[in-house]
Amino acid sequence: MSQVVVVTSGKGGVGKTTSTAAIGAALAQSGQNVVVVDFDVGLRNLDLILGAERRVVYDLVNVIQGHANLSQALIRDKRCETLYLLPASQTRDKDALTEEGVERVIAELRTRFDWVICDSPAGIERGAQLAMRHADLAIIVTNPEVSSVRDSDRIIGLLDSKTVKAERGEWMEKLLLLTRYDHARAQRGDMLKTEDVLEILSIPLLGIIPESQDVLRASNVGAPVTLNNPGSVPAKAYIDAARRLRGENLDVTIPRDKKGIMGMLFGRKAA
């Protein structure tokens, strides 16, 4: 059964698009059919992270407006044949995405792919609400900073009120992906500790991605870190997060600290 996942955040610059590409690639490497959908109209970046920017001919808005069909707009990854991209438009018209059009496209993607991963714009505006509207579950990406965590709490409120699941009275699963984590800085009190973030958001932990130059190097060559350097620490963290999405029961470890914390953290329930 196809799963529609929205990767969202309250604040920009937390690594949401990077995480979408890395998790999408990790799922595809495990043999799953995956499409990553860029909802950031006017500010698309997912094509750059995947090294597909020169292949974009048609985009999500073209499909919604009937100027192209879905097959014409989908771009297959050069390195992983089960990974596809549906790019966003560069138009400045934020109203180019319609609720009916997004519903139709998501429904068609469900028939083609095991995983439909929607890269949402940051914040709570219309584009973000359309990206999350048809999701089955949400990955909330946040940095261990007070402002980022606070804004993520607002996103949880939207997920519980503005989605199709919410309108049906159904509960949406929400998972936390903590990015740019530096254990030494957290211990010094320069950033929030994992326990602090979990205490504030009260949702289960999908993974902890360390601050690492490997992520930046991968982005600069147009590749998800899970494809560019799968043996690196952040790539392993993303690969483990993808395995948890598929239902595997894996310990969550703090980067550079191999102490297992699954029993303490992963089992926490949403409020």
C-alpha positions in Angstrom: 0.0 0.0 0.0 1.4 3.4 -1.0 2.4 5.8 1.8 2.2 9.6 1.4 4.7 11.3 3.6 5.1 15.0 4.1 8.5 16.3 5.2 7.8 19.6 6.9 9.2 22.2 9.3 8.1 25.5 10.8 11.4 27.2 10.1 13.4 27.3 6.9 17.0 26.2 6.6 16.7 23.1 8.9 17.6 20.5 6.3 14.2 19.6 5.1 14.9 19.3 1.4 18.2 17.5 2.1 16.4 15.1 4.4 13.7 14.5 1.7 16.3 13.5 -0.8 18.4 11.4 1.6 15.5 9.4 2.9 13.9 9.1 -0.5 17.1 7.7 -1.9 17.6 5.4 1.0 14.1 3.9 0.5 14.7 3.5 -3.2 18.1 1.8 -2.5 16.2 -0.8 -0.5 14.1 -1.6 -3.6 11.1 0.6 -3.0 9.5 2.7 -5.8 9.8 6.2 -4.6 8.9 9.7 -5.9 9.9 12.9 -4.1 7.7 15.8 -4.9 8.9 19.4 -4.5 6.0 21.7 -3.3 8.2 24.8 -2.9 6.8 26.7 -5.8 9.1 29.6 -6.9 12.0 28.4 -4.7 12.6 24.8 -5.8 15.8 23.1 -4.6 15.1 19.4 -4.7 16.2 19.2 -8.3 19.6 20.6 -7.3 20.0 18.3 -4.4 19.3 15.4 -6.8 21.5 16.8 -9.6 18.5 16.9 -12.0 18.1 20.6 -12.5 19.1 20.4 -16.2 16.5 17.7 -16.9 13.4 19.7 -15.8 11.1 20.3 -18.7 7.7 20.0 -17.0 6.8 20.4 -13.4 4.1 19.9 -10.8 2.2 23.1 -11.8 2.2 22.0 -15.5 0.6 18.7 -14.5 -2.0 20.4 -12.3 -2.9 22.9 -15.1 -3.1 20.1 -17.7 -0.1 21.3 -19.8 1.7 18.0 -19.3 0.8 14.5 -18.0 2.5 13.0 -15.0 4.8 10.8 -17.0 6.1 13.8 -18.9 7.0 15.6 -15.7 8.6 12.7 -13.7 12.4 12.5 -13.8 14.1 9.3 -13.0 17.3 9.5 -11.0 20.5 8.7 -12.9 21.9 6.5 -10.1 18.9 4.8 -8.7 16.3 3.5 -11.1 13.4 3.3 -8.6 13.8 7.0 -7.4 11.9 9.7 -9.3 11.5 13.5 -8.9 8.4 15.6 -9.6 9.9 19.1 -9.6 8.2 22.3 -8.5 7.6 25.2 -10.8 9.7 28.4 -10.7 6.6 30.6 -11.2 6.1 33.3 -8.6 2.4 32.6 -8.6 1.8 30.8 -5.3 -1.8 30.2 -6.3 -0.7 28.0 -9.2 -1.2 25.0 -6.9 -4.9 24.2 -6.5 -6.5 21.9 -3.9 -8.3 19.9 -6.5 -5.1 19.6 -8.7 -2.9 18.5 -5.8 -5.5 15.9 -4.8 -5.6 14.5 -8.4 -1.8 14.3 -8.7 -1.3 12.7 -5.3 -4.0 10.1 -6.1 -2.3 9.2 -9.4 1.1 9.0 -7.7 -0.3 6.6 -5.1 -1.1 4.1 -7.9 2.5 4.2 -9.2 4.8 4.4 -6.2 5.3 2.7 -2.8 6.3 6.0 -1.3 5.2 9.5 -2.2 7.4 11.9 -0.2 6.3 15.6 -0.3 8.9 18.2 0.4 6.9 21.0 1.9 7.8 24.7 1.9 8.7 25.9 5.4 6.1 27.6 7.5 2.3 27.6 7.6 1.3 29.3 4.4 -0.9 27.8 1.7 1.8 25.8 -0.1 2.8 24.1 3.1 -0.8 23.3 3.9 -1.3 21.7 0.4 1.8 19.6 0.8 0.6 18.1 4.1 -3.1 17.9 3.2 -3.1 14.3 1.8 -0.3 12.9 3.9 -0.6 9.6 5.7 2.2 10.5 8.1 4.5 13.5 8.7 8.2 13.8 9.3 8.9 17.1 11.2 12.4 18.3 10.7 13.9 20.5 13.3 17.3 21.8 14.6 18.0 21.7 18.3 17.3 25.4 18.6 14.5 27.0 20.6 13.0 28.9 17.7 13.1 25.9 15.4 11.4 23.7 18.0 8.8 26.3 18.8 7.9 26.6 15.1 7.7 22.9 14.8 5.1 22.8 17.5 2.9 25.1 15.3 3.3 22.6 12.5 2.0 19.8 14.7 -1.1 21.9 15.3 -1.7 22.3 11.6 -1.2 18.6 11.0 -3.9 17.9 13.6 -6.4 20.4 12.1 -5.8 21.1 8.4 -5.3 17.7 6.8 -7.7 15.2 5.2 -7.0 12.8 8.1 -7.9 15.5 10.6 -11.2 16.3 8.8 -12.1 12.6 8.9 -11.3 12.5 12.7 -8.3 10.2 12.1 -5.0 10.6 13.9 -1.9 11.3 11.8 1.4 9.8 12.8 4.1 12.4 13.3 7.8 11.6 13.6 10.7 13.8 14.6 13.9 14.1 12.6 16.5 16.1 14.6 19.1 17.5 12.2 22.4 19.3 12.5 22.9 17.8 16.0 26.2 18.4 17.7 26.5 16.3 20.8 29.5 18.3 22.3 27.6 21.6 21.9 24.5 20.1 23.4 26.5 18.9 26.4 27.9 22.4 26.8 24.4 23.9 26.7 25.0 25.7 23.4 22.0 23.9 21.9 19.0 21.9 23.1 19.6 18.3 24.1 17.6 15.5 22.4 15.6 15.0 25.6 14.7 18.7 25.7 13.3 18.6 22.1 11.3 15.5 22.8 9.9 16.9 26.0 8.6 20.0 24.1 7.2 18.2 21.0 6.2 14.9 22.5 6.3 12.9 19.3 8.4 9.8 18.6 12.0 10.1 17.3 12.7 8.9 13.8 16.4 9.8 13.8 19.2 12.1 14.8 21.3 13.5 11.9 24.7 15.0 13.0 26.1 18.2 11.8 28.5 17.1 9.1 30.4 18.4 6.1 29.5 15.2 4.3 26.0 16.5 3.9 27.2 19.8 2.4 29.7 18.0 0.1 26.9 15.7 -1.2 24.6 18.7 -1.9 27.4 20.5 -3.8 27.8 17.6 -6.2 24.0 17.1 -6.7 23.6 13.9 -4.8 21.8 12.8 -1.6 24.3 11.9 1.0 22.9 8.4 1.2 24.0 7.9 -2.5 27.2 10.0 -2.5 28.8 8.7 0.7 26.6 5.9 2.1 29.3 4.9 4.7 29.4 8.4 6.3 27.8 9.0 9.7 24.9 11.2 8.5 24.2 8.8 5.6 24.0 5.9 8.1 21.6 7.9 10.2 19.4 8.7 7.3 19.4 5.0 6.1 18.4 3.9 9.6 15.6 6.5 9.6 14.4 5.1 6.3 14.5 1.6 7.8 12.4 2.8 10.8 9.9 4.3 8.3 9.5 0.8 6.8 8.7 -0.6 10.3 12.1 -2.0 11.4 12.7 -1.8 15.1 16.1 -0.1 15.4 17.8 1.6 18.3 18.2 5.4 17.9 21.7 6.5 18.8 23.0 9.9 19.5 25.7 10.6 16.8 29.2 10.0 18.3 27.6 8.4 21.3 26.8 4.7 20.7 24.7 4.5 23.8 21.3 3.1 22.8 18.4 5.3 23.7 15.5 3.7 22.0 13.8 2.5 25.1 14.1 5.9 26.6 13.1 8.0 23.5 11.6 6.2 20.6 8.7 4.8 22.5 7.3 8.1 23.5 3.8 8.7 22.4 2.3 11.8 20.8 0.3 14.0 22.9 
